[in-house]
C-alpha cells in the first residue's frame, strides 16, 4: 500500500501498476510493456480505479517501455470516462 492510501497491484510478467490516492487526485503509475497480453491486467485495474470516481485521474506512464495501439486506445478511453 502506498503511504497516502493507494495500493500496489500485483505484477504480471511485463507490466506493473501502482496507485496513489491523495486528496483530490488519484495517480496510476504504469511500468513495463502494454500489449495484447498485458492489456487485460491493466484494464481490470483501471476499472477498479474508475469505480471510486476520482475527481482527478493522472496516468503516469514515464516507466512504460512499450505501448501497442490497442493499449493506447484503452488509455484514451479511460481518460474520456
HELIX and SHEET records of a PDB file:
HELIX    1   1 UNK A   39  UNK A   51  1                                  13    
HELIX    2   2 UNK A   69  UNK A   80  1                                  12    
SHEET    1   A 4 UNK A   7  UNK A   8  0                                        
SHEET    2   A 4 UNK A  15  UNK A  22 -1                                        
SHEET    3   A 4 UNK A  25  UNK A  34 -1                                        
SHEET    4   A 4 UNK A  57  UNK A  67  1                                        
END                                                                             
